[in-house]
């Protein structure tokens, strides 16, 4: 199976929530570093600190499910502090049960691979 990339955006972090948001995200990163299926998990903030963008890459589409299952509590806290996640998923293959599950049940925008340099 091919890698899966994703972007998750927390769209509205009030100033009073920013420090707690960052502390929870940091705690989750400690756990994520132990997961072999997580190849990349990079967190960025807008200059004013009101939006958070996460760039994610998994060794397989199943990796994103492992992450969500293992970190549900963190993700729920981050959502409460920063708004409902706006997600986009970028699979390199449109085949497989996990891709179908994301397509059918997740509130994310699914993108199809066209071409690139690997």
KOLTI-815065 format. One line per 10 residues: their letters; for each residue y, x, z of N, C-alpha, C, O. Coordinates in steps of 0.2 Angstrom, whole numbers, always signed. Example, Ala and Ser with C-alpha at 12.3 -4.5 7.8 and 13.67 -1.06 7.14 Angstrom:
<atoms>
AS	-28:+66:+39:-22:+62:+39:-16:+66:+39:-17:+71:+42 ~ -11:+64:+35:-5:+68:+36:+0:+64:+39:+6:+67:+40
</atoms>
This chain:
<atoms>
XXXXXXXXXX	-6:+4:+0:+0:+0:+0:+6:+4:+0:+6:+10:+3 ~ +12:+2:-3:+18:+6:-3:+22:+5:+2:+22:+0:+6 ~ +27:+9:+3:+32:+9:+8:+36:+2:+8:+36:-1:+2 ~ +39:+0:+13:+43:-5:+13:+50:-3:+17:+50:+0:+22 ~ +55:-5:+13:+62:-3:+16:+65:-10:+18:+64:-15:+15 ~ +70:-10:+23:+73:-16:+25:+80:-14:+28:+81:-8:+30 ~ +84:-19:+28:+91:-18:+31:+92:-24:+35:+91:-30:+33 ~ +94:-23:+41:+95:-28:+46:+102:-27:+49:+105:-22:+51 ~ +106:-33:+48:+113:-33:+50:+114:-38:+56:+112:-43:+56 ~ +117:-35:+62:+119:-39:+67:+127:-40:+66:+131:-36:+66
XXXXXXXXXX	+129:-46:+64:+135:-47:+61:+141:-48:+65:+147:-47:+63 ~ +140:-49:+72:+146:-51:+76:+145:-48:+83:+142:-52:+87 ~ +147:-42:+84:+146:-40:+91:+153:-40:+95:+158:-36:+93 ~ +154:-44:+99:+160:-45:+103:+161:-38:+107:+156:-35:+109 ~ +167:-36:+108:+169:-30:+111:+166:-29:+118:+163:-24:+119 ~ +166:-34:+121:+163:-34:+128:+155:-33:+128:+152:-32:+133 ~ +152:-34:+122:+145:-33:+122:+142:-27:+119:+137:-25:+119 ~ +147:-23:+116:+145:-17:+112:+142:-11:+117:+137:-9:+114 ~ +144:-10:+123:+141:-5:+127:+133:-7:+128:+129:-3:+128 ~ +132:-13:+130:+126:-16:+132:+121:-16:+125:+115:-14:+126
XXXXXXXXXX	+124:-18:+120:+120:-18:+113:+118:-11:+112:+112:-10:+110 ~ +122:-6:+112:+120:+1:+111:+115:+4:+116:+111:+7:+114 ~ +116:+2:+122:+111:+4:+127:+104:+1:+126:+99:+5:+126 ~ +103:-5:+124:+97:-8:+122:+94:-5:+116:+88:-4:+115 ~ +98:-4:+111:+96:-1:+104:+93:+6:+106:+88:+8:+103 ~ +97:+10:+110:+94:+16:+112:+87:+16:+115:+83:+20:+114 ~ +86:+11:+120:+80:+11:+123:+74:+9:+118:+69:+12:+118 ~ +76:+5:+113:+71:+3:+108:+70:+9:+103:+64:+10:+101 ~ +75:+13:+102:+73:+19:+98:+68:+24:+101:+64:+27:+98 ~ +68:+24:+108:+64:+29:+111:+57:+26:+109:+52:+31:+108
XXXXXXXXXX	+55:+20:+110:+49:+17:+108:+47:+18:+101:+41:+19:+99 ~ +52:+17:+96:+51:+17:+89:+49:+24:+87:+45:+25:+82 ~ +51:+29:+90:+50:+36:+88:+42:+38:+89:+40:+42:+86 ~ +39:+34:+93:+32:+35:+94:+27:+31:+89:+21:+32:+89 ~ +30:+27:+85:+27:+23:+80:+26:+27:+73:+31:+28:+70 ~ +20:+29:+71:+19:+32:+65:+21:+28:+59:+23:+31:+54 ~ +20:+21:+60:+22:+17:+54:+29:+16:+52:+31:+14:+47 ~ +33:+19:+57:+41:+18:+56:+43:+25:+54:+43:+30:+57 ~ +45:+25:+47:+47:+32:+44:+54:+33:+45:+57:+39:+46 ~ +58:+28:+46:+65:+28:+47:+68:+22:+50:+66:+17:+49
XXXXXXXXXX	+73:+23:+55:+76:+18:+58:+83:+21:+60:+84:+24:+66 ~ +88:+20:+56:+94:+23:+57:+99:+17:+59:+100:+12:+55 ~ +103:+18:+64:+108:+13:+66:+115:+15:+65:+117:+21:+67 ~ +119:+11:+62:+126:+12:+60:+130:+6:+63:+128:+1:+63 ~ +137:+8:+64:+141:+3:+67:+147:+3:+62:+149:+8:+60 ~ +150:-3:+61:+157:-3:+58:+162:+1:+62:+161:+2:+68 ~ +167:+3:+59:+172:+7:+62:+175:+4:+68:+177:+7:+73 ~ +176:-3:+68:+178:-7:+74:+173:-9:+79:+174:-12:+84 ~ +167:-7:+77:+161:-8:+82:+159:-16:+82:+155:-17:+87 ~ +161:-20:+77:+159:-27:+78:+153:-29:+74:+151:-34:+74
XXXXXXXXXX	+151:-24:+70:+144:-25:+66:+140:-19:+66:+142:-14:+67 ~ +133:-21:+66:+128:-15:+66:+124:-16:+60:+121:-22:+59 ~ +123:-11:+57:+118:-11:+51:+112:-6:+53:+114:+0:+55 ~ +106:-8:+52:+100:-4:+53:+97:-3:+46:+95:-8:+43 ~ +96:+3:+45:+92:+5:+39:+85:+7:+41:+84:+11:+45 ~ +80:+3:+38:+73:+4:+41:+68:+6:+35:+69:+4:+29 ~ +63:+10:+36:+58:+11:+32:+51:+12:+35:+51:+15:+40 ~ +46:+9:+32:+40:+8:+35:+34:+11:+30:+35:+10:+24 ~ +29:+14:+33:+24:+17:+29:+20:+12:+25:+18:+13:+19 ~ +20:+6:+28:+17:+0:+24:+21:-6:+26:+24:-6:+32
XXXXXXXXXX	+20:-12:+23:+23:-18:+25:+21:-20:+32:+25:-24:+36 ~ +15:-19:+34:+12:-21:+40:+16:-17:+46:+16:-20:+52 ~ +19:-12:+44:+23:-8:+49:+29:-12:+52:+30:-12:+58 ~ +32:-16:+48:+38:-20:+50:+35:-25:+55:+39:-27:+60 ~ +29:-28:+54:+26:-33:+59:+25:-30:+65:+26:-32:+71 ~ +22:-23:+65:+20:-20:+71:+27:-19:+75:+27:-20:+81 ~ +32:-17:+72:+39:-16:+75:+41:-22:+79:+43:-22:+84 ~ +41:-28:+75:+44:-34:+78:+39:-36:+83:+42:-38:+89 ~ +33:-36:+83:+28:-38:+89:+30:-33:+95:+30:-36:+100 ~ +30:-27:+94:+31:-22:+99:+38:-23:+103:+39:-21:+109
XXXXXXXXXX	+43:-25:+99:+50:-25:+101:+53:-31:+101:+59:-32:+101 ~ +49:-37:+102:+52:-43:+102:+58:-44:+107:+63:-47:+106 ~ +56:-42:+113:+61:-43:+119:+68:-39:+117:+73:-42:+118 ~ +67:-33:+115:+73:-29:+113:+77:-33:+107:+83:-34:+108 ~ +74:-35:+102:+77:-39:+96:+80:-45:+99:+85:-47:+96 ~ +77:-49:+103:+80:-55:+106:+86:-53:+109:+91:-57:+109 ~ +86:-48:+113:+92:-46:+117:+98:-44:+112:+104:-46:+113 ~ +96:-40:+107:+101:-38:+103:+104:-44:+99:+110:-44:+97 ~ +100:-48:+97:+102:-54:+93:+107:-58:+98:+112:-61:+95 ~ +106:-59:+104:+110:-63:+109:+117:-59:+109:+122:-62:+110
XXXXXXXXXX	+117:-53:+109:+123:-49:+110:+127:-48:+103:+133:-47:+103 ~ +123:-48:+97:+126:-46:+91:+126:-51:+85:+128:-50:+80 ~ +123:-57:+87:+122:-62:+82:+115:-62:+78:+112:-57:+78 ~ +114:-68:+75:+108:-68:+71:+107:-63:+66:+112:-62:+62 ~ +101:-60:+66:+100:-54:+61:+100:-57:+54:+97:-62:+52 ~ +104:-54:+50:+104:-55:+42:+100:-49:+39:+102:-44:+39 ~ +94:-51:+37:+89:-46:+34:+88:-46:+27:+89:-52:+24 ~ +87:-41:+24:+85:-40:+17:+79:-35:+17:+79:-30:+21 ~ +74:-37:+13:+68:-33:+13:+67:-30:+6:+68:-34:+1 ~ +65:-24:+5:+64:-20:-1:+57:-17:-2:+57:-11:-1
XXXXXXXXXX	+52:-21:-3:+46:-19:-4:+45:-15:-11:+48:-17:-16 ~ +41:-10:-11:+40:-6:-18:+35:-10:-22:+34:-8:-28 ~ +31:-14:-19:+26:-18:-22:+27:-25:-20:+28:-26:-14 ~ +26:-30:-24:+26:-37:-22:+20:-40:-20:+19:-46:-19 ~ +15:-36:-20:+8:-38:-18:+6:-38:-11:+9:-34:-7 ~ +2:-42:-8:-1:-41:-2:+1:-47:+3:+6:-50:+2 ~ -3:-47:+8:-3:-53:+13:+4:-52:+17:+7:-57:+18 ~ +6:-46:+19:+12:-46:+23:+18:-47:+19:+23:-51:+21 ~ +18:-45:+12:+24:-47:+8:+24:-55:+7:+30:-58:+8 ~ +19:-58:+6:+19:-65:+6:+21:-69:+12:+25:-74:+12
XXXXXXXXXX	+19:-66:+18:+21:-69:+24:+29:-68:+25:+32:-73:+27 ~ +31:-62:+23:+39:-62:+24:+42:-67:+19:+47:-70:+21 ~ +40:-67:+13:+43:-71:+8:+42:-79:+10:+47:-82:+10 ~ +37:-81:+13:+36:-88:+15:+39:-90:+22:+41:-96:+23 ~ +40:-85:+27:+41:-87:+33:+47:-84:+37:+50:-86:+42 ~ +50:-78:+34:+55:-75:+37:+62:-77:+34:+62:-79:+28 ~ +67:-77:+38:+74:-79:+35:+77:-72:+33:+82:-70:+36 ~ +74:-69:+28:+77:-63:+25:+77:-64:+17:+74:-68:+14 ~ +81:-60:+14:+82:-60:+7:+77:-55:+5:+77:-49:+7 ~ +72:-57:+0:+67:-53:-3:+70:-50:-9:+72:-54:-13
XXXXXXXX	+69:-44:-10:+71:-40:-17:+65:-38:-20:+60:-36:-17 ~ +65:-38:-27:+59:-35:-30:+62:-28:-33:+67:-27:-36 ~ +57:-24:-33:+58:-17:-36:+58:-17:-43:+55:-20:-47 ~ +63:-13:-46:+64:-13:-53:+63:-6:-55:+58:-5:-59 ~ +66:-1:-53:+65:+6:-55:+69:+11:-51:+73:+9:-47 ~ +67:+17:-51:+70:+22:-47:+67:+29:-47:+62:+30:-51 ~ +69:+33:-43:+67:+40:-43:+63:+41:-36:+66:+40:-31 ~ +57:+43:-36:+53:+44:-30:+50:+51:-31:+46:+53:-26
</atoms>
